[in-house]
């Protein structure tokens, strides 16, 4: 199945809809303006998509007033690029300028637009960061008094949790590209190759398949299972009885997929084969429950119950803290599948279903994890990835 490559970018109407929805939430929360400083949030409202964010020298700001179009407050190096977006009001300063990295411009605009409630929203809560010097943030807070800075993370999370059809098209494309690369990898992996060699093969294939980049590509291997699921690849070579896990966050036009695959080398211990089947069953159960009206906790508890009743689980709930999360412009965003998240599932959400299991093998703790990506719809959930088989794939 060849991926369908959607058009890059978004029409202006999509950005207008995002701003209108954000402004309705802002007025309800009595917030005069949003000040956003990170790449995903800046891009979400402006459409500015650039690799220049990899350089941390210059801060970038977008101010979203409650009743007007967003205002970009940016280093002068970005002026021409911003003029190609739908943004009209672009305030610039010469940067680097450590003594005043846009703080004077920010102060003027915030005071101008925060007059009704004297409340400025910023992302201050969980899973957020400033991406501006802390000293500048302190100065800004003093400059704008008596305007208070409040946490707008819940507002932005609720907004970005619901993806448009255009956004889901891009995530679907990334999932399809990566699914094909995993299928190709299964045909080419050989024993005695290293994790690093295998990942390099996959990274090259992802680009050849049409991906833009693969910033997240980890691997783990070991006899019958593995330990860490967030490191690697290493130069460890595969031997008989190993389980190889590869997990990737690959991007098409700024939107991630995030899923993994497990492969056994020539053979696998029976407990490892059973663990894979348990993870498959837990994933199937979560997918079947991924419907409007259920919650993220519903999915977590259903998977945790299957894992804990399997008879081989050595840690409650799999031991990694959550069994899935939201997905979109970031590898992980928004909600988590945990025992107490309780986010309601809504049409337009994109969810990773990610059960894991830890078990004892020859006196050692081993882990296996499995992941698929789905979209919540008005009817049945849509599987965005190619489903892995219930039986553990064997590399011969």
C-alpha positions as CSV (number, residue, x, y, z in Angstrom):
1,X,0.0,0.0,0.0
2,X,1.6,3.2,-1.1
3,X,1.1,6.3,1.1
4,X,-1.0,9.1,-0.1
5,X,1.1,12.3,0.2
6,X,-1.1,15.2,1.2
7,X,-0.4,18.8,0.2
8,X,2.2,20.6,2.3
9,X,1.2,23.4,4.6
10,X,-2.4,24.5,5.3
11,X,-4.8,27.0,3.8
12,X,-5.2,30.3,5.6
13,X,-8.7,29.3,6.6
14,X,-7.2,26.5,8.8
15,X,-5.1,29.0,10.7
16,X,-8.1,31.3,11.1
17,X,-10.1,28.5,12.6
18,X,-7.3,27.7,15.0
19,X,-7.1,31.3,16.2
20,X,-10.9,31.6,16.4
21,X,-11.2,28.5,18.6
22,X,-8.3,29.7,20.8
23,X,-9.8,33.1,21.2
24,X,-13.2,31.6,22.3
25,X,-11.3,29.6,24.9
26,X,-9.3,32.6,26.0
27,X,-12.4,34.8,26.5
28,X,-14.0,32.0,28.6
29,X,-10.8,31.8,30.7
30,X,-10.6,35.6,31.0
31,X,-7.2,35.7,29.2
32,X,-6.4,38.8,27.1
33,X,-3.6,37.3,25.1
34,X,-1.4,34.2,24.6
35,X,2.3,34.5,24.5
36,X,3.9,31.5,22.8
37,X,7.6,30.8,22.6
38,X,8.1,27.2,21.4
39,X,8.4,25.9,17.8
40,X,5.2,23.7,17.8
41,X,3.0,26.5,19.2
42,X,4.6,29.2,17.1
43,X,4.1,27.0,13.9
44,X,0.5,26.0,15.0
45,X,-0.7,29.6,14.8
46,X,1.6,31.1,12.1
47,X,2.5,28.3,9.7
48,X,6.2,29.2,10.0
49,X,8.1,25.9,9.5
50,X,11.8,26.1,9.7
51,X,14.9,24.1,10.7
52,X,16.2,27.4,12.2
53,X,14.6,26.4,15.5
54,X,17.5,24.1,16.1
55,X,19.6,27.2,16.9
56,X,18.8,28.3,20.5
57,X,20.5,31.7,20.2
58,X,17.5,33.7,19.2
59,X,14.1,33.6,20.9
60,X,10.9,33.8,18.8
61,X,7.5,35.0,20.1
62,X,4.0,35.0,18.8
63,X,1.3,37.0,20.7
64,X,-2.3,35.9,20.1
65,X,-4.7,38.6,21.3
66,X,-8.3,37.7,22.2
67,X,-9.8,39.7,19.3
68,X,-7.1,40.2,16.7
69,X,-4.8,38.2,14.4
70,X,-1.6,36.9,15.9
71,X,1.4,39.2,16.1
72,X,4.9,37.8,15.4
73,X,7.7,39.3,17.5
74,X,10.8,37.9,16.0
75,X,14.5,38.4,15.2
76,X,15.1,40.4,12.0
77,X,16.6,37.3,10.3
78,X,13.1,35.8,10.2
79,X,11.2,38.8,8.7
80,X,11.2,37.7,5.1
81,X,10.2,34.1,6.0
82,X,7.3,35.4,8.2
83,X,6.1,37.7,5.4
84,X,5.4,34.5,3.4
85,X,2.9,33.3,6.0
86,X,-0.6,34.6,6.7
87,X,0.7,36.9,9.5
88,X,0.5,40.6,8.8
89,X,1.9,42.3,11.9
90,X,5.6,41.4,12.3
91,X,7.6,43.2,14.9
92,X,11.4,42.7,14.6
93,X,14.6,43.4,16.5
94,X,18.3,42.9,15.6
95,X,19.4,39.6,17.3
96,X,21.6,38.4,19.0
97,X,21.1,41.2,21.4
98,X,21.6,39.9,25.0
99,X,20.7,43.2,26.6
100,X,17.2,43.2,25.0
101,X,16.1,40.1,23.1
102,X,12.7,41.5,22.1
103,X,11.6,42.2,25.7
104,X,10.9,45.9,25.0
105,X,8.7,45.0,22.0
106,X,7.0,42.3,23.9
107,X,6.3,44.6,26.8
108,X,4.7,47.2,24.5
109,X,2.4,44.7,22.8
110,X,1.4,42.9,25.9
111,X,0.4,46.2,27.6
112,X,-1.5,47.2,24.5
113,X,-3.6,44.0,24.4
114,X,-4.0,43.0,28.0
115,X,-6.3,45.7,29.2
116,X,-9.6,43.9,29.9
117,X,-8.6,41.2,32.4
118,X,-5.0,42.0,32.9
119,X,-4.1,38.4,32.3
120,X,-1.5,37.0,29.9
121,X,-1.5,33.3,29.1
122,X,1.7,31.3,28.7
123,X,2.6,27.6,28.8
124,X,3.8,27.1,32.3
125,X,2.4,23.6,33.2
126,X,3.4,20.0,32.6
127,X,5.2,19.2,29.4
128,X,6.0,22.9,28.7
129,X,9.2,24.9,28.5
130,X,9.9,28.6,28.0
131,X,12.6,28.6,25.2
132,X,13.6,32.1,26.3
133,X,16.2,33.1,28.9
134,X,14.9,32.8,32.4
135,X,16.3,36.3,33.2
136,X,14.3,37.7,30.3
137,X,11.2,36.1,31.6
138,X,11.7,37.6,35.0
139,X,12.3,41.0,33.4
140,X,9.2,40.7,31.3
141,X,7.1,39.7,34.4
142,X,8.3,42.8,36.2
143,X,7.8,45.1,33.1
144,X,4.1,44.2,32.6
145,X,2.9,44.5,36.2
146,X,0.1,44.6,37.2
147,X,-0.7,42.2,34.3
148,X,-0.5,38.7,35.7
149,X,0.9,35.6,33.8
150,X,-1.3,32.6,34.0
151,X,-0.9,29.0,32.8
152,X,-2.6,28.5,29.4
153,X,-1.3,25.0,28.9
154,X,-4.7,23.4,29.6
155,X,-6.3,25.7,27.0
156,X,-3.7,24.9,24.4
157,X,-3.8,21.2,25.1
158,X,-7.6,21.0,24.7
159,X,-7.3,22.9,21.4
160,X,-4.5,20.9,19.9
161,X,-5.8,17.5,21.1
162,X,-8.5,17.7,18.3
163,X,-6.8,17.5,14.9
164,X,-8.3,18.7,11.7
165,X,-8.7,16.3,8.8
166,X,-5.7,18.0,7.2
167,X,-3.6,17.3,10.2
168,X,-4.7,13.7,10.4
169,X,-3.8,13.3,6.7
170,X,-0.2,14.2,7.5
171,X,0.0,11.9,10.5
172,X,-1.5,9.1,8.4
173,X,1.1,9.6,5.7
174,X,3.9,9.5,8.2
175,X,2.5,6.2,9.6
176,X,2.1,4.7,6.2
177,X,5.7,5.6,5.2
178,X,7.0,4.1,8.4
179,X,4.9,1.0,8.2
180,X,6.3,0.3,4.8
181,X,9.9,0.9,6.1
182,X,9.2,-1.6,8.9
183,X,8.0,-4.2,6.4
184,X,11.0,-3.6,4.3
185,X,13.3,-3.9,7.3
186,X,11.8,-7.3,8.2
187,X,12.8,-8.6,4.8
188,X,16.4,-7.3,5.2
189,X,17.4,-7.8,8.8
190,X,20.0,-10.5,9.3
191,X,21.6,-12.0,12.4
192,X,25.0,-10.7,13.3
193,X,24.1,-7.1,12.2
194,X,24.3,-4.5,14.9
195,X,21.5,-2.3,16.2
196,X,23.2,0.7,14.7
197,X,23.6,-0.9,11.3
198,X,19.9,-1.9,11.2
199,X,18.7,1.6,12.3
200,X,20.8,3.2,9.7
201,X,19.3,1.0,7.0
202,X,15.8,2.0,8.2
203,X,16.6,5.7,8.4
204,X,17.8,5.6,4.8
205,X,14.7,3.8,3.7
206,X,12.4,6.2,5.5
207,X,13.9,9.1,3.6
208,X,13.6,7.1,0.3
209,X,10.0,6.4,1.2
210,X,9.2,10.1,1.4
211,X,9.7,11.0,5.1
212,X,11.2,14.4,5.8
213,X,13.2,13.4,8.8
214,X,13.4,10.8,11.6
215,X,14.5,12.7,14.8
216,X,13.5,9.7,17.0
217,X,14.9,6.3,16.2
218,X,15.8,4.0,19.1
219,X,16.6,0.4,19.3
220,X,17.0,-2.2,22.1
221,X,17.9,-5.9,22.0
222,X,18.6,-8.7,24.3
223,X,18.0,-12.4,24.9
224,X,14.3,-12.9,25.2
225,X,13.6,-9.1,25.7
226,X,15.4,-5.9,26.6
227,X,15.7,-3.4,29.4
228,X,15.7,0.2,28.3
229,X,13.2,1.4,25.7
230,X,14.5,4.9,25.3
231,X,18.1,4.5,24.4
232,X,20.2,3.1,21.6
233,X,20.9,2.1,19.0
234,X,24.3,0.6,20.1
235,X,26.9,-1.5,18.4
236,X,25.5,-4.7,20.0
237,X,25.1,-7.4,17.3
238,X,22.1,-9.7,17.2
239,X,22.4,-13.3,18.2
240,X,20.0,-16.3,18.3
241,X,17.1,-15.8,20.8
242,X,17.4,-12.0,20.9
243,X,14.4,-9.8,20.7
244,X,15.0,-6.6,18.7
245,X,12.7,-3.6,19.3
246,X,12.9,-0.5,17.0
247,X,10.8,2.6,17.9
248,X,10.5,5.6,15.7
249,X,9.1,9.1,15.6
250,X,9.2,10.0,11.9
251,X,7.9,13.2,10.4
252,X,6.0,14.2,7.3
253,X,5.4,17.9,6.9
254,X,5.8,18.6,10.6
255,X,3.7,15.8,11.9
256,X,4.9,12.7,13.7
257,X,4.1,9.0,13.8
258,X,5.3,7.1,16.8
259,X,5.3,3.4,17.0
260,X,7.6,0.4,17.3
261,X,8.0,-3.2,16.1
262,X,9.5,-6.3,17.7
263,X,11.5,-9.0,15.9
264,X,12.9,-12.3,17.2
265,X,16.2,-13.5,15.9
266,X,15.9,-17.1,14.6
267,X,14.0,-18.2,17.7
268,X,12.6,-16.9,20.9
269,X,11.9,-18.2,24.4
270,X,8.3,-19.2,24.9
271,X,7.7,-16.5,27.5
272,X,8.8,-13.9,25.0
273,X,6.4,-15.2,22.4
274,X,3.6,-15.1,25.0
275,X,4.5,-11.6,26.0
276,X,4.1,-10.5,22.4
277,X,0.7,-12.1,22.2
278,X,-0.4,-10.4,25.4
279,X,0.7,-7.0,24.1
280,X,-1.2,-7.7,20.9
281,X,-4.3,-8.6,22.8
282,X,-4.0,-5.6,25.1
283,X,-3.6,-3.4,22.0
284,X,-6.7,-4.9,20.3
285,X,-8.8,-4.3,23.4
286,X,-7.7,-0.7,23.7
287,X,-8.4,-0.1,20.0
288,X,-11.9,-1.6,20.4
289,X,-12.6,0.8,23.3
290,X,-11.2,3.9,21.5
291,X,-14.6,5.5,21.0
292,X,-16.2,8.8,21.8
293,X,-17.4,8.8,25.4
294,X,-14.7,6.6,26.8
295,X,-11.6,8.0,28.4
296,X,-7.8,7.6,28.3
297,X,-8.1,5.9,31.6
298,X,-10.6,3.4,30.2
299,X,-8.0,2.4,27.7
300,X,-5.2,2.2,30.3
301,X,-7.2,0.1,32.7
302,X,-8.3,-2.3,30.0
303,X,-4.7,-2.9,28.9
304,X,-3.4,-3.0,32.5
305,X,-5.9,-5.7,33.4
306,X,-4.9,-7.9,30.5
307,X,-1.2,-7.5,31.3
308,X,-1.6,-8.1,35.1
309,X,-3.8,-11.2,34.6
310,X,-1.4,-12.7,32.0
311,X,0.5,-14.6,34.7
312,X,3.9,-13.4,33.6
313,X,3.8,-9.6,34.4
314,X,6.4,-8.7,37.0
315,X,5.3,-5.1,37.5
316,X,1.9,-3.5,37.8
317,X,0.6,-1.9,34.6
318,X,3.8,-2.6,32.7
319,X,6.1,-0.4,34.7
320,X,6.7,2.5,32.3
321,X,4.2,5.0,33.8
322,X,1.7,5.2,30.9
323,X,0.5,3.0,28.1
324,X,0.1,5.6,25.4
325,X,-0.3,9.3,24.7
326,X,-1.4,12.0,22.3
327,X,0.4,12.5,19.0
328,X,0.8,15.3,16.5
329,X,3.2,18.1,16.0
330,X,5.2,16.6,18.8
331,X,6.2,13.1,19.5
332,X,4.2,13.1,22.6
333,X,1.6,15.8,23.3
334,X,-1.4,16.4,25.4
335,X,-3.0,13.5,27.2
336,X,-1.5,10.3,28.6
337,X,-3.0,6.9,28.9
338,X,-2.7,6.5,32.7
339,X,-4.9,5.4,35.6
340,X,-5.8,9.0,36.5
341,X,-5.6,11.1,33.3
342,X,-9.3,10.6,32.4
343,X,-9.3,12.7,29.2
344,X,-12.5,12.2,27.3
345,X,-12.0,10.7,23.8
346,X,-13.2,13.0,21.1
347,X,-13.4,12.8,17.3
348,X,-10.1,14.1,15.9
349,X,-7.8,12.9,18.6
350,X,-4.8,10.9,17.5
351,X,-3.7,8.3,20.1
352,X,-0.7,6.0,20.5
353,X,-1.7,2.7,22.0
354,X,1.4,1.5,23.8
355,X,1.2,-1.4,26.3
356,X,4.3,-2.8,27.8
357,X,5.1,-5.8,29.9
358,X,8.0,-6.7,32.2
359,X,8.7,-10.3,33.1
360,X,11.4,-12.5,34.6
361,X,13.5,-14.7,32.3
362,X,16.4,-16.7,33.8
363,X,16.3,-14.4,36.9
364,X,16.5,-11.2,34.9
365,X,13.9,-8.6,34.3
366,X,13.0,-8.2,30.6
367,X,10.7,-5.8,29.0
368,X,8.7,-5.8,25.7
369,X,6.6,-2.9,24.4
370,X,4.3,-2.6,21.4
371,X,2.7,0.5,19.9
372,X,0.1,1.4,17.2
373,X,-1.3,4.8,16.2
374,X,-5.0,5.4,15.8
375,X,-7.4,8.3,15.1
376,X,-10.7,8.7,17.0
377,X,-13.6,9.2,14.6
378,X,-17.4,9.6,14.9
379,X,-17.7,5.8,14.3
380,X,-14.9,3.1,14.5
381,X,-11.4,4.2,15.3
382,X,-9.1,4.4,12.3
383,X,-5.8,2.4,12.5
384,X,-3.2,4.6,11.0
385,X,-0.4,2.1,11.1
386,X,-0.1,-1.3,9.6
387,X,-1.1,-3.8,12.3
388,X,1.6,-6.1,13.6
389,X,0.8,-9.8,13.6
390,X,-0.2,-11.5,16.8
391,X,2.6,-14.0,16.5
392,X,6.1,-12.6,17.1
393,X,7.9,-12.1,13.8
394,X,11.0,-14.3,13.4
395,X,14.1,-13.2,11.6
396,X,15.7,-16.2,9.9
